[in-house]
Amino acid sequence: MLTAFFCCKNTTKIAQKTVDLWTMNQYNNHIVSKKEQVMKISTAIAVLQKDADFLGMPFLDFLKFVKTNPMAQTQKTMEAFRVFEVDAYRFFSA
């Protein structure tokens, strides 16, 4: 980390804030400039079904498992779950 090169406390805090702000700006620019592709519902169901089959769980039990244990899932599974959840909400609320 950049702050390891400074010996004065105040300078370290200033350098840390500078690095944090620079990192945050780079992160925000990356998010804004990146075109987001939304997963289709058919792809989301296919991803969720594959993961459910891999774990040997029925589909609905797997959905419950994903909802209660989101940190145990991959990023792709969580994206598929969010797409499925939004579309299911739209379908059943109409």
C-alpha positions as CSV (number, residue, x, y, z in Angstrom):
1,M,0.0,0.0,0.0
2,L,1.2,3.5,-0.7
3,T,0.9,4.6,2.9
4,A,3.8,2.3,3.9
5,F,6.2,4.8,2.3
6,F,5.4,7.6,4.6
7,C,6.7,7.9,8.1
8,C,4.6,10.9,9.4
9,K,1.1,10.1,10.7
10,N,-0.6,13.1,9.1
11,T,1.0,12.5,5.8
12,T,-0.1,8.9,5.9
13,K,-3.7,9.9,6.5
14,I,-3.6,12.3,3.6
15,A,-1.9,9.8,1.3
16,Q,-4.4,7.1,2.3
17,K,-7.3,9.4,1.6
18,T,-5.8,10.4,-1.8
19,V,-5.3,6.7,-2.7
20,D,-8.9,5.8,-1.6
21,L,-10.4,8.7,-3.6
22,W,-8.4,7.8,-6.7
23,T,-9.4,4.1,-6.4
24,M,-13.0,5.0,-5.9
25,N,-12.9,7.3,-9.0
26,Q,-11.3,4.5,-11.1
27,Y,-14.0,2.1,-9.8
28,N,-16.9,4.5,-10.6
29,N,-15.5,5.3,-14.1
30,H,-15.2,1.5,-14.8
31,I,-18.8,1.0,-13.8
32,V,-20.1,3.9,-15.8
33,S,-18.1,3.2,-18.9
34,K,-18.9,-0.5,-18.9
35,K,-22.0,-1.5,-20.9
36,E,-24.1,-3.8,-18.8
37,Q,-25.7,-6.7,-20.5
38,V,-28.8,-8.0,-18.8
39,M,-29.2,-11.8,-18.6
40,K,-32.3,-13.2,-20.3
41,I,-34.7,-15.1,-18.1
42,S,-34.2,-18.3,-20.1
43,T,-30.4,-18.1,-19.5
44,A,-31.0,-17.3,-15.8
45,I,-33.2,-20.4,-15.5
46,A,-30.6,-22.5,-17.3
47,V,-27.8,-21.3,-15.0
48,L,-29.9,-21.9,-11.9
49,Q,-31.0,-25.4,-13.1
50,K,-27.4,-26.4,-13.8
51,D,-26.3,-25.4,-10.3
52,A,-29.3,-27.2,-8.7
53,D,-28.5,-30.3,-10.7
54,F,-24.8,-30.1,-9.7
55,L,-25.8,-29.9,-6.0
56,G,-28.5,-32.6,-6.4
57,M,-31.3,-30.4,-5.2
58,P,-34.8,-29.8,-6.6
59,F,-35.1,-26.4,-8.3
60,L,-37.3,-24.7,-5.7
61,D,-35.2,-26.0,-2.8
62,F,-32.1,-24.6,-4.6
63,L,-33.8,-21.2,-4.9
64,K,-34.4,-21.2,-1.2
65,F,-30.8,-22.2,-0.6
66,V,-29.6,-19.3,-2.8
67,K,-31.8,-16.8,-1.0
68,T,-30.7,-17.9,2.5
69,N,-27.0,-18.4,1.6
70,P,-26.0,-15.8,-1.0
71,M,-22.3,-15.8,0.0
72,A,-22.0,-19.5,-0.9
73,Q,-22.9,-18.8,-4.6
74,T,-20.9,-17.6,-7.6
75,Q,-21.4,-14.2,-9.1
76,K,-23.1,-15.7,-12.1
77,T,-25.5,-17.6,-9.9
78,M,-26.4,-14.5,-8.0
79,E,-27.0,-12.5,-11.2
80,A,-29.2,-15.3,-12.5
81,F,-31.1,-15.4,-9.2
82,R,-31.7,-11.6,-9.3
83,V,-33.0,-11.8,-12.9
84,F,-35.2,-14.7,-12.0
85,E,-36.5,-13.0,-8.9
86,V,-37.4,-9.8,-10.7
87,D,-39.2,-11.6,-13.6
88,A,-41.0,-13.9,-11.2
89,Y,-42.2,-10.9,-9.2
90,R,-43.4,-9.2,-12.3
91,F,-45.2,-12.4,-13.5
92,F,-46.9,-13.1,-10.2
93,S,-47.8,-9.6,-9.3
94,A,-49.7,-8.9,-12.5
